[in-house]
Amino acid sequence: MIPTVAEAIRVSRGLTQMSLASRAGVSQTAISLLETGHARTPAPIAAALSRTLDTSEALLTTPAPEVELLHAMKDAVRAGVRRRVAAEFILAFVRIQALAPGTRHTARHSGRDEGSPAVCAEGLRSAWQIPPGPVQNIVSTLESHGVVHLRRDLGGTRVNALVGVVGSHRAIMFVDPRAHYDDAAWNIAHELGHLALHASALPAQEGAAEDFAGEFLAPATEIRQLLSSGMDVDDLPAHFRVPPAKFARHARRRGVITVADHRRLRTHSRPPHEHHELPAHAMLAGIVDERTRAGETIEQVAASAFLTVNDLREDFI
């Protein structure tokens, strides 16, 4: 049997099977059978759970997609936080599939297995035709290549961005809206590294994703060219819009700055600049606009994704 979305809904609300059973006036066994898909749920039980969870019966019984998170969270991240994030990814994929069923990402660079993470990052920049210099808007860059972005509270995860995948061509990136642009951009590039390399969520792969992020945001060849043209090494992190300590580690590993520069940059405070906030995502807003122009009402679009109009606008567009 195929598990349903019911478990993700429950977990995202912070409920155990026992607490939900008590609130809904049904047995814990009935909830377990619904979540695992082992039995058809009687109408009265489905109705009671739907009312308690404030969701539709159709969503409760929708098959849950198999979502893989590519980031290996630190051991200190609480199990409850991990379960909540995984549940929110499952619900997001169900709704994105309804809103934009044809969305596919193109981050799987064909030469990813033929070289280092840095080579993969260089190849992806070339494949995506990203011009020299800083990535001007990393959110729109990834969205233009099929990686859906959603703003989500990632408190407790110790990161500002997480990517989840279903199969080999569907990806959603959660980004914490409270993050500074530089930190969020680096974390997004780090998660893009996982996606491009499609490495398993193992601690050993985090270093590879970091190397990818550094080269994607601040290519070593461009660092060398800027230094040769007279730019001060201390100005490079702001130029590429990356955190100084992250830049220092990347540039030193790539052999383009000295040990002394590395030590100094690691202690630099980040100067304030105009790109403090991460740009808003726009892909889904454009898709919803296309659907309404084609004749659907905003209510119909929202209902197709098991959403209210307010939730659609606040959480997805």
C-alpha beads as a LAMMPS data file, in Angstrom:
LAMMPS data file: protein, C-alpha beads

317 atoms
316 bonds

1 atom types
1 bond types

-500.0 500.0 xlo xhi
-500.0 500.0 ylo yhi
-500.0 500.0 zlo zhi

Masses

1 110.0

Atoms # bond

1 1 1 0.000 0.000 0.000
2 1 1 1.083 3.610 -0.597
3 1 1 1.380 5.930 2.443
4 1 1 -0.816 9.009 2.345
5 1 1 -0.196 12.692 3.012
6 1 1 -2.133 12.371 6.291
7 1 1 1.027 11.764 8.315
8 1 1 2.744 14.841 6.861
9 1 1 -0.290 16.980 7.702
10 1 1 -0.329 15.682 11.274
11 1 1 3.421 16.103 11.796
12 1 1 3.398 19.603 10.292
13 1 1 0.805 20.551 12.956
14 1 1 2.999 19.189 15.741
15 1 1 0.611 16.359 16.647
16 1 1 1.220 12.743 17.586
17 1 1 -1.162 10.018 16.475
18 1 1 -2.417 9.763 20.024
19 1 1 -3.091 13.482 20.436
20 1 1 -4.841 13.663 17.066
21 1 1 -6.944 10.633 17.913
22 1 1 -8.032 12.294 21.157
23 1 1 -8.937 15.559 19.469
24 1 1 -10.800 13.925 16.583
25 1 1 -12.550 11.295 18.677
26 1 1 -11.229 8.377 16.634
27 1 1 -8.880 5.497 17.410
28 1 1 -5.119 5.704 16.991
29 1 1 -5.336 2.532 14.895
30 1 1 -7.643 4.260 12.423
31 1 1 -5.121 7.068 12.020
32 1 1 -2.272 4.606 11.544
33 1 1 -4.194 2.718 8.869
34 1 1 -4.990 5.960 7.041
35 1 1 -1.392 7.186 7.135
36 1 1 0.118 3.922 5.954
37 1 1 -2.566 3.394 3.306
38 1 1 -3.356 -0.105 4.570
39 1 1 -7.112 0.322 4.646
40 1 1 -9.834 2.460 3.164
41 1 1 -10.836 5.035 5.764
42 1 1 -14.554 5.021 6.674
43 1 1 -16.284 8.281 5.749
44 1 1 -17.121 9.308 9.359
45 1 1 -13.470 8.935 10.422
46 1 1 -12.175 10.830 7.388
47 1 1 -14.664 13.610 8.057
48 1 1 -13.661 13.843 11.738
49 1 1 -9.958 14.028 10.882
50 1 1 -10.600 16.547 8.133
51 1 1 -12.436 18.839 10.567
52 1 1 -9.798 18.477 13.266
53 1 1 -6.874 19.152 10.915
54 1 1 -8.808 21.850 9.015
55 1 1 -8.020 20.275 5.664
56 1 1 -9.880 18.455 2.905
57 1 1 -10.586 14.739 2.907
58 1 1 -9.115 14.589 -0.596
59 1 1 -5.740 15.838 0.652
60 1 1 -5.775 13.423 3.595
61 1 1 -5.954 10.439 1.252
62 1 1 -3.561 11.748 -1.420
63 1 1 -0.522 9.453 -1.911
64 1 1 2.604 10.897 -0.324
65 1 1 5.540 11.457 -2.704
66 1 1 8.912 9.978 -1.737
67 1 1 10.925 13.078 -0.890
68 1 1 14.687 12.945 -0.416
69 1 1 16.455 15.732 1.472
70 1 1 20.015 16.004 0.176
71 1 1 21.471 17.907 3.123
72 1 1 22.926 15.937 6.024
73 1 1 21.611 17.851 9.043
74 1 1 23.882 18.141 12.048
75 1 1 23.383 15.633 14.849
76 1 1 22.373 18.486 17.154
77 1 1 19.229 19.165 15.089
78 1 1 16.305 17.758 17.057
79 1 1 14.398 14.808 15.626
80 1 1 11.148 16.763 15.846
81 1 1 12.591 19.513 13.662
82 1 1 13.737 16.954 11.085
83 1 1 10.282 15.373 10.960
84 1 1 8.556 18.752 10.649
85 1 1 10.766 19.861 7.771
86 1 1 10.345 16.536 5.961
87 1 1 6.562 16.794 6.377
88 1 1 6.505 20.331 4.998
89 1 1 8.483 19.201 1.963
90 1 1 5.987 16.407 1.281
91 1 1 3.064 18.841 1.424
92 1 1 4.918 21.349 -0.739
93 1 1 5.600 18.760 -3.438
94 1 1 1.945 17.700 -3.504
95 1 1 0.853 21.305 -3.962
96 1 1 3.541 22.240 -6.480
97 1 1 2.641 19.174 -8.543
98 1 1 -0.928 20.500 -8.678
99 1 1 0.070 24.095 -9.387
100 1 1 2.896 23.484 -11.857
101 1 1 2.955 19.805 -12.916
102 1 1 5.423 20.340 -15.748
103 1 1 8.192 21.899 -13.653
104 1 1 11.549 20.126 -14.052
105 1 1 14.997 21.303 -12.960
106 1 1 18.112 21.248 -15.132
107 1 1 20.755 21.252 -12.402
108 1 1 22.025 17.757 -13.148
109 1 1 25.103 18.758 -15.170
110 1 1 26.053 15.948 -17.530
111 1 1 29.719 16.120 -16.569
112 1 1 29.179 16.054 -12.822
113 1 1 30.924 12.693 -12.368
114 1 1 33.936 13.584 -14.492
115 1 1 35.659 16.007 -12.148
116 1 1 35.681 17.800 -8.835
117 1 1 32.737 19.760 -7.376
118 1 1 34.486 22.923 -8.568
119 1 1 34.592 21.584 -12.126
120 1 1 30.908 20.725 -11.857
121 1 1 30.118 24.265 -10.669
122 1 1 32.118 25.735 -13.541
123 1 1 30.285 23.498 -16.000
124 1 1 26.874 24.426 -14.634
125 1 1 27.641 28.155 -14.820
126 1 1 28.581 27.607 -18.455
127 1 1 25.525 25.459 -19.213
128 1 1 23.238 28.048 -17.633
129 1 1 25.075 30.863 -19.442
130 1 1 25.779 32.824 -16.256
131 1 1 27.982 35.809 -17.196
132 1 1 31.262 36.577 -15.396
133 1 1 30.956 38.297 -12.045
134 1 1 28.639 37.746 -9.117
135 1 1 25.395 35.832 -9.568
136 1 1 23.034 38.795 -9.684
137 1 1 19.904 37.067 -8.361
138 1 1 20.444 33.499 -7.276
139 1 1 16.743 32.881 -6.646
140 1 1 15.644 33.863 -10.147
141 1 1 18.663 32.059 -11.621
142 1 1 17.646 28.748 -10.071
143 1 1 13.938 29.279 -10.715
144 1 1 14.637 29.933 -14.389
145 1 1 16.115 26.437 -14.462
146 1 1 13.224 24.714 -12.737
147 1 1 14.187 24.789 -9.046
148 1 1 11.082 25.981 -7.180
149 1 1 11.772 28.331 -4.253
150 1 1 9.528 28.721 -1.232
151 1 1 10.058 30.869 1.839
152 1 1 9.818 28.736 4.959
153 1 1 10.819 29.034 8.601
154 1 1 13.903 26.829 8.965
155 1 1 14.409 27.611 12.625
156 1 1 16.161 24.771 14.431
157 1 1 17.818 23.347 11.308
158 1 1 20.960 25.530 11.608
159 1 1 20.821 26.344 7.903
160 1 1 19.171 29.025 5.775
161 1 1 18.268 26.802 2.816
162 1 1 17.353 23.172 2.167
163 1 1 16.605 21.335 -1.062
164 1 1 14.312 18.355 -1.441
165 1 1 13.889 16.178 -4.519
166 1 1 11.349 13.736 -5.891
167 1 1 12.862 11.549 -8.574
168 1 1 15.630 13.005 -10.703
169 1 1 14.004 16.143 -12.095
170 1 1 11.731 17.701 -9.456
171 1 1 13.256 19.959 -6.809
172 1 1 12.029 22.438 -4.223
173 1 1 14.279 24.784 -2.262
174 1 1 13.145 26.071 1.138
175 1 1 14.792 29.394 2.045
176 1 1 14.497 31.098 5.417
177 1 1 13.272 34.663 4.742
178 1 1 15.069 36.012 7.813
179 1 1 18.527 35.258 6.420
180 1 1 20.955 37.917 5.210
181 1 1 21.381 37.829 1.435
182 1 1 25.036 36.720 1.562
183 1 1 24.384 33.854 3.978
184 1 1 21.250 32.701 2.172
185 1 1 22.897 32.904 -1.258
186 1 1 25.776 30.741 -0.054
187 1 1 23.405 28.206 1.490
188 1 1 21.323 28.125 -1.710
189 1 1 24.473 27.499 -3.756
190 1 1 25.488 24.790 -1.264
191 1 1 22.128 23.048 -1.749
192 1 1 22.456 23.501 -5.512
193 1 1 25.737 21.620 -5.168
194 1 1 23.890 18.689 -3.624
195 1 1 21.358 18.854 -6.433
196 1 1 23.931 19.082 -9.225
197 1 1 26.102 16.346 -7.754
198 1 1 23.036 14.451 -6.516
199 1 1 25.112 13.168 -3.651
200 1 1 23.541 11.222 -0.795
201 1 1 22.735 13.061 2.419
202 1 1 25.936 12.028 4.198
203 1 1 28.227 14.256 6.294
204 1 1 31.114 13.488 3.912
205 1 1 29.175 15.136 1.061
206 1 1 28.831 18.482 2.833
207 1 1 32.425 19.409 1.995
208 1 1 31.799 18.703 -1.693
209 1 1 28.695 20.920 -1.615
210 1 1 30.742 23.694 0.028
211 1 1 33.392 23.469 -2.698
212 1 1 30.659 23.640 -5.338
213 1 1 29.076 26.703 -3.676
214 1 1 32.360 28.586 -3.567
215 1 1 33.173 28.004 -7.226
216 1 1 29.603 28.681 -8.366
217 1 1 29.451 32.055 -6.583
218 1 1 33.104 33.129 -6.813
219 1 1 34.989 31.338 -9.613
220 1 1 38.708 31.012 -8.930
221 1 1 39.659 32.248 -12.397
222 1 1 37.697 35.445 -11.824
223 1 1 39.302 35.951 -8.404
224 1 1 42.731 35.728 -10.030
225 1 1 41.745 38.182 -12.756
226 1 1 40.400 40.706 -10.256
227 1 1 43.512 40.488 -8.104
228 1 1 45.691 40.891 -11.193
229 1 1 43.706 43.987 -12.183
230 1 1 44.422 45.595 -8.827
231 1 1 41.317 44.881 -6.726
232 1 1 42.066 44.642 -3.011
233 1 1 41.564 41.126 -1.679
234 1 1 39.541 42.562 1.199
235 1 1 36.961 43.869 -1.285
236 1 1 36.379 40.536 -2.993
237 1 1 33.734 39.075 -0.621
238 1 1 31.512 42.157 -1.084
239 1 1 32.103 42.038 -4.851
240 1 1 30.884 38.443 -5.082
241 1 1 28.248 38.995 -2.340
242 1 1 29.429 36.117 -0.188
243 1 1 30.299 35.873 3.539
244 1 1 33.986 36.801 4.135
245 1 1 34.788 33.645 6.113
246 1 1 33.234 31.393 3.453
247 1 1 35.059 33.267 0.701
248 1 1 38.346 32.959 2.595
249 1 1 38.036 29.199 2.928
250 1 1 37.078 28.767 -0.733
251 1 1 39.774 31.063 -2.130
252 1 1 42.478 29.492 0.003
253 1 1 41.436 25.966 -0.993
254 1 1 41.611 27.065 -4.625
255 1 1 45.075 28.536 -4.032
256 1 1 44.237 32.085 -5.123
257 1 1 44.907 33.951 -1.849
258 1 1 47.713 33.737 0.684
259 1 1 47.581 32.190 4.135
260 1 1 47.799 35.691 5.637
261 1 1 44.859 36.896 3.530
262 1 1 42.892 33.823 4.549
263 1 1 43.452 34.465 8.247
264 1 1 42.552 38.138 7.963
265 1 1 39.393 37.581 5.911
266 1 1 38.123 34.960 8.333
267 1 1 37.899 37.615 11.041
268 1 1 36.305 40.288 8.845
269 1 1 32.900 41.577 9.781
270 1 1 30.510 41.852 6.882
271 1 1 29.947 45.446 5.741
272 1 1 26.306 46.391 5.261
273 1 1 25.268 46.810 1.629
274 1 1 22.164 47.207 -0.453
275 1 1 21.519 43.505 -1.023
276 1 1 20.518 42.702 2.551
277 1 1 17.313 40.823 1.738
278 1 1 16.995 37.847 -0.533
279 1 1 14.939 38.596 -3.670
280 1 1 11.401 37.221 -3.705
281 1 1 10.605 34.081 -5.669
282 1 1 8.503 34.698 -8.771
283 1 1 8.136 31.378 -10.635
284 1 1 4.869 30.277 -9.050
285 1 1 3.358 33.743 -9.252
286 1 1 3.968 33.652 -12.989
287 1 1 2.415 30.196 -13.331
288 1 1 -0.664 31.205 -11.341
289 1 1 -0.970 34.331 -13.488
290 1 1 -0.839 32.186 -16.654
291 1 1 -3.582 29.922 -15.333
292 1 1 -5.883 32.806 -14.431
293 1 1 -5.276 34.434 -17.817
294 1 1 -6.279 31.120 -19.400
295 1 1 -9.671 31.319 -17.695
296 1 1 -9.358 29.788 -14.234
297 1 1 -10.320 31.815 -11.178
298 1 1 -7.813 32.267 -8.362
299 1 1 -10.176 30.193 -6.206
300 1 1 -10.012 27.316 -8.687
301 1 1 -6.232 27.479 -8.857
302 1 1 -5.979 27.429 -5.056
303 1 1 -8.468 24.578 -4.700
304 1 1 -6.566 22.462 -7.225
305 1 1 -3.603 22.549 -4.832
306 1 1 -5.690 21.947 -1.691
307 1 1 -5.166 25.563 -0.602
308 1 1 -7.239 28.548 0.372
309 1 1 -6.673 31.672 -1.689
310 1 1 -5.055 33.321 1.325
311 1 1 -2.638 30.403 1.851
312 1 1 -1.797 30.350 -1.853
313 1 1 -0.910 34.025 -1.809
314 1 1 0.982 34.020 1.477
315 1 1 2.913 30.756 1.213
316 1 1 3.379 30.140 -2.516
317 1 1 3.231 33.406 -4.483

Bonds

1 1 1 2
2 1 2 3
3 1 3 4
4 1 4 5
5 1 5 6
6 1 6 7
7 1 7 8
8 1 8 9
9 1 9 10
10 1 10 11
11 1 11 12
12 1 12 13
13 1 13 14
14 1 14 15
15 1 15 16
16 1 16 17
17 1 17 18
18 1 18 19
19 1 19 20
20 1 20 21
21 1 21 22
22 1 22 23
23 1 23 24
24 1 24 25
25 1 25 26
26 1 26 27
27 1 27 28
28 1 28 29
29 1 29 30
30 1 30 31
31 1 31 32
32 1 32 33
33 1 33 34
34 1 34 35
35 1 35 36
36 1 36 37
37 1 37 38
38 1 38 39
39 1 39 40
40 1 40 41
41 1 41 42
42 1 42 43
43 1 43 44
44 1 44 45
45 1 45 46
46 1 46 47
47 1 47 48
48 1 48 49
49 1 49 50
50 1 50 51
51 1 51 52
52 1 52 53
53 1 53 54
54 1 54 55
55 1 55 56
56 1 56 57
57 1 57 58
58 1 58 59
59 1 59 60
60 1 60 61
61 1 61 62
62 1 62 63
63 1 63 64
64 1 64 65
65 1 65 66
66 1 66 67
67 1 67 68
68 1 68 69
69 1 69 70
70 1 70 71
71 1 71 72
72 1 72 73
73 1 73 74
74 1 74 75
75 1 75 76
76 1 76 77
77 1 77 78
78 1 78 79
79 1 79 80
80 1 80 81
81 1 81 82
82 1 82 83
83 1 83 84
84 1 84 85
85 1 85 86
86 1 86 87
87 1 87 88
88 1 88 89
89 1 89 90
90 1 90 91
91 1 91 92
92 1 92 93
93 1 93 94
94 1 94 95
95 1 95 96
96 1 96 97
97 1 97 98
98 1 98 99
99 1 99 100
100 1 100 101
101 1 101 102
102 1 102 103
103 1 103 104
104 1 104 105
105 1 105 106
106 1 106 107
107 1 107 108
108 1 108 109
109 1 109 110
110 1 110 111
111 1 111 112
112 1 112 113
113 1 113 114
114 1 114 115
115 1 115 116
116 1 116 117
117 1 117 118
118 1 118 119
119 1 119 120
120 1 120 121
121 1 121 122
122 1 122 123
123 1 123 124
124 1 124 125
125 1 125 126
126 1 126 127
127 1 127 128
128 1 128 129
129 1 129 130
130 1 130 131
131 1 131 132
132 1 132 133
133 1 133 134
134 1 134 135
135 1 135 136
136 1 136 137
137 1 137 138
138 1 138 139
139 1 139 140
140 1 140 141
141 1 141 142
142 1 142 143
143 1 143 144
144 1 144 145
145 1 145 146
146 1 146 147
147 1 147 148
148 1 148 149
149 1 149 150
150 1 150 151
151 1 151 152
152 1 152 153
153 1 153 154
154 1 154 155
155 1 155 156
156 1 156 157
157 1 157 158
158 1 158 159
159 1 159 160
160 1 160 161
161 1 161 162
162 1 162 163
163 1 163 164
164 1 164 165
165 1 165 166
166 1 166 167
167 1 167 168
168 1 168 169
169 1 169 170
170 1 170 171
171 1 171 172
172 1 172 173
173 1 173 174
174 1 174 175
175 1 175 176
176 1 176 177
177 1 177 178
178 1 178 179
179 1 179 180
180 1 180 181
181 1 181 182
182 1 182 183
183 1 183 184
184 1 184 185
185 1 185 186
186 1 186 187
187 1 187 188
188 1 188 189
189 1 189 190
190 1 190 191
191 1 191 192
192 1 192 193
193 1 193 194
194 1 194 195
195 1 195 196
196 1 196 197
197 1 197 198
198 1 198 199
199 1 199 200
200 1 200 201
201 1 201 202
202 1 202 203
203 1 203 204
204 1 204 205
205 1 205 206
206 1 206 207
207 1 207 208
208 1 208 209
209 1 209 210
210 1 210 211
211 1 211 212
212 1 212 213
213 1 213 214
214 1 214 215
215 1 215 216
216 1 216 217
217 1 217 218
218 1 218 219
219 1 219 220
220 1 220 221
221 1 221 222
222 1 222 223
223 1 223 224
224 1 224 225
225 1 225 226
226 1 226 227
227 1 227 228
228 1 228 229
229 1 229 230
230 1 230 231
231 1 231 232
232 1 232 233
233 1 233 234
234 1 234 235
235 1 235 236
236 1 236 237
237 1 237 238
238 1 238 239
239 1 239 240
240 1 240 241
241 1 241 242
242 1 242 243
243 1 243 244
244 1 244 245
245 1 245 246
246 1 246 247
247 1 247 248
248 1 248 249
249 1 249 250
250 1 250 251
251 1 251 252
252 1 252 253
253 1 253 254
254 1 254 255
255 1 255 256
256 1 256 257
257 1 257 258
258 1 258 259
259 1 259 260
260 1 260 261
261 1 261 262
262 1 262 263
263 1 263 264
264 1 264 265
265 1 265 266
266 1 266 267
267 1 267 268
268 1 268 269
269 1 269 270
270 1 270 271
271 1 271 272
272 1 272 273
273 1 273 274
274 1 274 275
275 1 275 276
276 1 276 277
277 1 277 278
278 1 278 279
279 1 279 280
280 1 280 281
281 1 281 282
282 1 282 283
283 1 283 284
284 1 284 285
285 1 285 286
286 1 286 287
287 1 287 288
288 1 288 289
289 1 289 290
290 1 290 291
291 1 291 292
292 1 292 293
293 1 293 294
294 1 294 295
295 1 295 296
296 1 296 297
297 1 297 298
298 1 298 299
299 1 299 300
300 1 300 301
301 1 301 302
302 1 302 303
303 1 303 304
304 1 304 305
305 1 305 306
306 1 306 307
307 1 307 308
308 1 308 309
309 1 309 310
310 1 310 311
311 1 311 312
312 1 312 313
313 1 313 314
314 1 314 315
315 1 315 316
316 1 316 317
